[in-house]
Amino acid sequence: MPQHHAVPSLAGATGDLARQLARLVGPAVQAGDETVAAAHYLALASALAAARQTTLDAIAESRPATADDLLSEWEAVLAVPVSPGASTASRRTAILARLRAISGTRQRIGRTTALVAGGSTATSELAYTAALTSPRKVFRFVLTMPVAAHDDGPTRTAIDELLQRQAPAHTTWNPASGATIRFDTAGRGFDEGVFG
């Protein structure tokens, strides 16, 4: 037989949130009107409703230029190094990359570094046989990036700084160029084989 669950009956956004909170806790705490539990739910719901409304008001009152006006605040909060004379677009890209550098899955590392590298990047683990010469290579991965990014010092530095934040703590990485490597084969001509 289902147990009766008393919840606050106040109308409006605060009441709706209070009922949601009460249902999340469950019927072990009965929160009928005029109870201390109902007062607690309503107080918390009132704060949540005010925060939600403030956020909605801020969105309604914002303008596109606000994003550019707040770039320096985002850079300060996220500790993004700023290059003097950097364009707005490059500053936005650096902020977005820093925000995406939250966890170290291969997919996230690829998306984050692609922003800075200006093209797709790929992560790959070293072969098991590489660990036979150095056991620490088990915890190393290779980040393959476009040639332009690989050969550009500031871009490589920015990617390295992002990886220091994003890569799992027990891992290290090697940067690699995505250049196509051609080689010659005996009797078959030039540029026959392609790696890359």
C-alpha positions as CSV (number, residue, x, y, z in Angstrom):
1,M,0.0,0.0,0.0
2,P,1.6,3.4,-1.0
3,Q,2.4,5.7,1.8
4,H,0.9,9.1,1.9
5,H,3.4,11.9,1.4
6,A,2.5,15.3,2.7
7,V,4.2,18.2,0.8
8,P,3.8,22.0,0.9
9,S,0.8,23.3,-1.0
10,L,2.0,26.9,-1.7
11,A,1.3,28.0,-5.2
12,G,3.8,29.5,-7.6
13,A,7.5,28.8,-8.4
14,T,8.6,28.6,-4.8
15,G,5.9,26.0,-4.0
16,D,6.7,24.0,-7.1
17,L,10.4,23.8,-6.2
18,A,9.5,23.0,-2.5
19,R,7.4,20.1,-3.7
20,Q,10.1,18.9,-6.0
21,L,12.6,19.0,-3.1
22,A,10.2,17.1,-0.8
23,R,9.6,14.4,-3.4
24,L,13.4,14.0,-3.9
25,V,13.8,13.3,-0.1
26,G,10.8,11.0,-0.1
27,P,7.9,10.2,2.4
28,A,10.2,9.6,5.3
29,V,10.0,13.3,5.9
30,Q,6.4,14.5,6.0
31,A,6.2,18.1,5.1
32,G,2.5,19.1,5.3
33,D,1.7,22.8,5.6
34,E,2.6,24.5,8.9
35,T,5.3,21.9,9.7
36,V,9.0,22.7,10.3
37,A,9.9,20.4,7.4
38,A,7.6,22.4,5.1
39,A,9.2,25.7,6.3
40,H,12.7,24.3,5.5
41,Y,11.7,23.2,2.0
42,L,10.0,26.5,1.3
43,A,13.0,28.5,2.5
44,L,15.4,26.6,0.3
45,A,12.9,26.7,-2.6
46,S,12.6,30.5,-2.2
47,A,16.4,30.9,-2.5
48,L,16.5,28.6,-5.6
49,A,13.6,30.4,-7.2
50,A,15.3,33.8,-6.7
51,A,18.6,32.5,-8.1
52,R,16.7,31.0,-11.2
53,Q,14.9,34.3,-11.7
54,T,18.1,36.4,-11.4
55,T,19.8,34.1,-14.0
56,L,16.8,34.4,-16.4
57,D,16.7,38.2,-15.9
58,A,20.5,38.4,-16.7
59,I,20.0,36.4,-19.9
60,A,17.0,38.6,-20.9
61,E,19.0,41.8,-20.3
62,S,22.3,40.6,-21.9
63,R,23.5,41.7,-25.3
64,P,26.0,40.1,-27.6
65,A,28.7,42.6,-26.8
66,T,28.5,41.6,-23.2
67,A,30.5,38.4,-24.0
68,D,33.3,40.5,-25.4
69,D,33.1,43.0,-22.5
70,L,33.7,40.2,-20.0
71,L,36.6,38.5,-21.7
72,S,39.1,39.8,-19.2
73,E,37.0,38.6,-16.3
74,W,36.8,35.1,-17.8
75,E,40.6,35.1,-18.4
76,A,41.2,36.1,-14.8
77,V,38.9,33.5,-13.4
78,L,40.3,30.7,-15.6
79,A,43.9,31.9,-15.4
80,V,44.2,32.1,-19.2
81,P,47.5,33.7,-20.2
82,V,46.8,36.8,-22.4
83,S,49.1,37.7,-25.3
84,P,49.3,41.5,-25.8
85,G,47.4,42.5,-28.9
86,A,45.6,39.2,-29.2
87,S,42.4,39.3,-31.2
88,T,39.0,38.8,-29.7
89,A,38.5,35.6,-31.6
90,S,41.8,34.1,-30.3
91,R,40.9,35.2,-26.7
92,R,37.5,33.5,-27.0
93,T,39.1,30.3,-28.4
94,A,41.6,30.2,-25.4
95,I,38.7,30.6,-22.9
96,L,36.6,27.9,-24.6
97,A,39.6,25.6,-24.7
98,R,40.2,26.1,-21.0
99,L,36.6,25.5,-20.2
100,R,36.6,22.3,-22.2
101,A,39.8,21.1,-20.4
102,I,37.8,19.5,-17.6
103,S,38.5,15.8,-17.9
104,G,41.1,13.8,-19.6
105,T,39.2,11.4,-21.9
106,R,40.8,11.0,-25.3
107,Q,37.7,12.6,-27.0
108,R,37.9,15.7,-24.7
109,I,41.7,16.1,-25.2
110,G,41.1,15.9,-29.0
111,R,38.4,18.6,-28.9
112,T,40.3,20.9,-26.6
113,T,43.6,20.7,-28.4
114,A,41.9,21.0,-31.9
115,L,40.7,24.5,-30.8
116,V,44.2,25.7,-30.2
117,A,45.8,23.8,-33.0
118,G,43.5,25.2,-35.6
119,G,42.7,21.7,-37.0
120,S,41.9,18.2,-35.9
121,T,44.2,16.4,-33.5
122,A,44.4,12.8,-32.5
123,T,45.7,11.0,-29.4
124,S,47.1,7.5,-29.6
125,E,48.8,5.3,-27.0
126,L,52.2,3.9,-27.5
127,A,52.5,0.3,-28.4
128,Y,53.0,-2.3,-25.7
129,T,56.4,-3.1,-27.0
130,A,57.6,0.4,-26.3
131,A,57.1,-0.3,-22.6
132,L,59.6,-3.1,-22.8
133,T,62.4,-0.6,-23.1
134,S,60.9,1.9,-20.7
135,P,58.1,0.9,-18.3
136,R,56.9,4.5,-17.9
137,K,55.9,4.6,-21.6
138,V,52.8,2.6,-20.5
139,F,51.6,6.0,-19.2
140,R,52.5,8.0,-22.3
141,F,50.4,9.0,-25.2
142,V,51.1,10.7,-28.5
143,L,49.2,13.9,-29.6
144,T,49.3,14.2,-33.4
145,M,48.5,17.8,-34.5
146,P,48.6,19.8,-37.8
147,V,52.1,20.6,-39.0
148,A,51.5,24.4,-38.6
149,A,50.6,23.9,-34.9
150,H,53.5,21.5,-34.3
151,D,56.0,23.9,-35.8
152,D,54.7,27.1,-34.1
153,G,56.3,27.6,-30.6
154,P,53.5,29.6,-29.0
155,T,50.8,27.2,-30.2
156,R,52.8,24.2,-28.9
157,T,53.3,26.0,-25.6
158,A,49.5,26.7,-25.3
159,I,48.7,23.0,-26.1
160,D,51.2,21.8,-23.6
161,E,49.7,24.1,-20.9
162,L,46.2,22.8,-21.7
163,L,47.4,19.2,-21.4
164,Q,49.0,19.9,-18.1
165,R,45.5,20.7,-16.8
166,Q,43.6,18.1,-18.7
167,A,45.7,14.9,-19.1
168,P,45.3,12.3,-16.4
169,A,47.8,12.8,-13.6
170,H,49.7,9.6,-14.2
171,T,50.3,10.3,-17.9
172,T,52.8,12.2,-20.0
173,W,52.6,13.0,-23.7
174,N,54.7,13.4,-26.9
175,P,53.7,16.0,-29.5
176,A,53.9,14.7,-33.1
177,S,53.4,16.4,-36.4
178,G,50.6,15.2,-38.7
179,A,52.9,15.6,-41.7
180,T,52.7,12.9,-44.3
181,I,55.9,11.0,-44.6
182,R,56.8,9.6,-48.0
183,F,59.5,7.1,-48.7
184,D,61.1,5.3,-51.6
185,T,61.0,1.6,-52.2
186,A,63.6,-0.4,-54.1
187,G,62.6,-1.0,-57.7
188,R,59.2,0.7,-57.4
189,G,60.1,4.4,-57.7
190,F,59.9,7.4,-55.5
191,D,57.2,8.4,-52.9
192,E,55.5,5.0,-53.1
193,G,54.9,4.5,-49.4
194,V,53.0,6.9,-47.2
195,F,52.9,7.2,-43.5
196,G,51.0,9.8,-41.5
